[in-house]
Amino acid sequence: QVHLVESGGGLVQPGEFLRLSCAASGSIIRINRMGWYRQAPGKERELVADINSSGTINYADSVKGRFTISRDNAKNTVYLQKNSLNPEDTAVYYCNGLIIDRSFLGAIYWGQGTQVTVSS
């Protein structure tokens, strides 16, 4: 079993910042990729940013220059630093991981989601 647990969501005002964390735990052999998705009300879930085991990073165009993804391999944790937040960033943010477990099978895992609300 592999579990992803997010933390760091909340209510902030436009222009402020938040840092999300996602820790993976369980029978992990290797984490190939971890990332963040978000889903706003009435919209489809979309990729925000991800980072693979080599450190290659992808960002959605809408967050480039404002959000920074990083990972701590020793802690099996990925972070999302979100600066200059605006109301369009309001969504449930989900952690996602492509993880190989002790059965040596790779699978995609999701966290439970954390709400981020940007409002004045």
N, C-alpha and C positions, 0 to 999 in steps of 0.2 A: 504494500500500500504506500502510495505517495500522496502527500497533502501539501497544498499551497495555502498560506494564510497571509492575507493582506492586512495592512494597517496604515493609518495616516490620513484617512479621508476626513471631511468635515465641511463646515460652512465658512467661506471667506468672502471678502469684498473684492471687487474688481481691482486689479493691479497687485494684489497680494500674492503670496506663494504658499505652496504646500509640498511636502515630501512624502511620497508613498513608499512603503516597503512591502516586500513579498518574500517570505521565507519558505523554502521547500524542505520537507522533512519526510522521513520514512526510509524505505528500502531503495536508496538511490545509489546507482553505480556511476552514472554520468549525466550531467545536464548539458544537452547540446545547445539549447536556445531557451531564453526566457524573455518575456516581453509583457507589454501592457496593451490591453484593448479597452475600449469604452463604448457604452451604449447610452445614448440620450433618449428621452421619452419619444416614442413614435419613430425612432430611427433604427437602422441596423447596427449591429456591433461592428466597430471598425478598429483597425490597428492604429495604435498611437506610436509605439516604438518597440523595437526588440533588439536583442544583442545575442550573438552566438558565442560559442566557446572560444573562438579566435579573436573575439572583440569587435567583430564587424557589426555596425549599428545601422538600423533603418529607422527613419522618422517619417511620420505623416507630414505632408506639406504644411498643414495647419498648425503644427506645433514646432516646426524647425525654428531654432533660435530662441525658443522660450523654454522648452522642456529638455532635460538631460537624463538619459538612462545610464545606469552603471550597475555593475555586479561585483559582489564579493564572493569569489569562488570558495573560499574557505568556510564561509557561513551559508553557502547555497542560497544567497539572498540577492534580489535585484531591487534597485531603487529607481524612483522616478522623481526627479526634482522638477517642479512645475512653477515657473516664474511668470510674472505678468499675466495672471489669470484673467479671463474675461467670461462673461455669462455663457458664451458658446462652449466653454469647457465643462459646463455642468453635465454630469453623466454619472453612471455607475462605472467604475473602473475595475477591470478584471485582470488579474495576473494569469499568465499563460506560460506553460513550460513544456518543452519537448524533452522528455526525461527517459533515460534507460534505467530500469529497475533491476533487482537481483535475478529476475528471470531472463535478463539480457534481452528483453523486448522493449522497444521504444514506444511511448505513447504520449499523447497530448493531455496534459492536466490543466484544470482551471481552478482558480480560487473562487471564493464565495462572492466576491465583489465588495467594493467599498464606495459609498456615495460621496461625491464631491459636488458641492453646490456653490456657485459663484454669484453672489447677489448683493446689491447695496441695500 
